[in-house]
Amino acid sequence: MSWEFKSPHPHDFPPMIVIKISNASDVIAAKMGRLFESFTPDQFDRDKVEDVLITKLIEQLALEGISGEVAAVRGMTMEAKQLLIEERLHVRHHEFF
């Protein structure tokens, strides 16, 4: 079964790719060691992994000649093929490339 979402707004929204990082603490522990990871709050781990991922994504996409925007956003998640959005979204990090 396929369907197409018809926006009630006259804007033509471009497609987006959403990436959910689910193992930030494990990545920090593997890179920095379990002892260091145990002293850092989970939010720091997520922010650090997101920042590194954004940098690497921009580098690779630019090499392919792709331009666009990347943002680290708080207030939404993916569950069972659904994008769940809270009342407020917060853009923590945003870059054009």
N, C-alpha and C positions, 0 to 999 in steps of 0.2 A: 504494500500500500504506500503510495506517495502522495504528498500534498504540497501545496505552495502557499506560503504565508503572504497575504495581500495586506500591506500596511495601509492604515487609514490616512497616513501622512503622505503628502506629495513628494517627499524626499525619496531618493533612490539610495538606500543604504547598501554599501558594499559588503561582500561576505567577509567574515572574520574567522580567525582560528583562535580557540580558547585552549590554554594549556593549564592543567591543574597539577601542581607539584604536591605529591603526597608523602615524600620521604626526605624532607629537608634536613631533619635532625640526623638521619642516617648518612646523608651525604657529608654533612659537616663532621660527623664522627669519623668517617672513612678518610677524609682529607686532613683533619686536624687532630684526630685522636679522641678516644672516648672520654678521657679526663677533661679535655677542653670543652667538649660538647656538654658534659654534665654541669659545667659552670655557666653556660650560656642559655638565656631564655629561648623558648621555641620561636618567639616572634623574631628575635635576632637571626636565628637560623634561617627562617623563611625569607626574611629580607635579603640576607647575604646570598642565598642560593638564587633568588629571583634576580638580583642585580647581576650576578655572574651569567645567568642564563640569558638575560636581555643583552648583555655585551656580546656574548657568543652568537646569539641569533642575528644581531645586527651585522656582525662581521661576516657571517656565512651568507646571509641574504644579500648583502651588498656585493659580495663576490659573484653572485648569480645575476646581478643587475636588477634586483628587486628593490623597489622603494615602498615606503609605507610608514606606519607608526607601530610602536610597541608600548604597552602600558601594563604596570602591575596594579591591579585593582582589588580593593577590599569590598566585601559586601555582596559577593555572589559565589556560587559554587555549582558544581555539576553532580547530579545524582540520577542514576538510572536513565540516562539519555535526556535529562532535562536540565536546563540552566535555571537555577533558582536565584532570584535577585531580591535582596533585602530592600527596605524602604530607602535607605541611603547608600550610595556608592561613593567610595573614596579612591581617587587615583593617587597612589603612593609614588609612582615613578612613571614618567612618560618621556619618550624620545621619538623624534622623526629620524628616518634614515633614507 
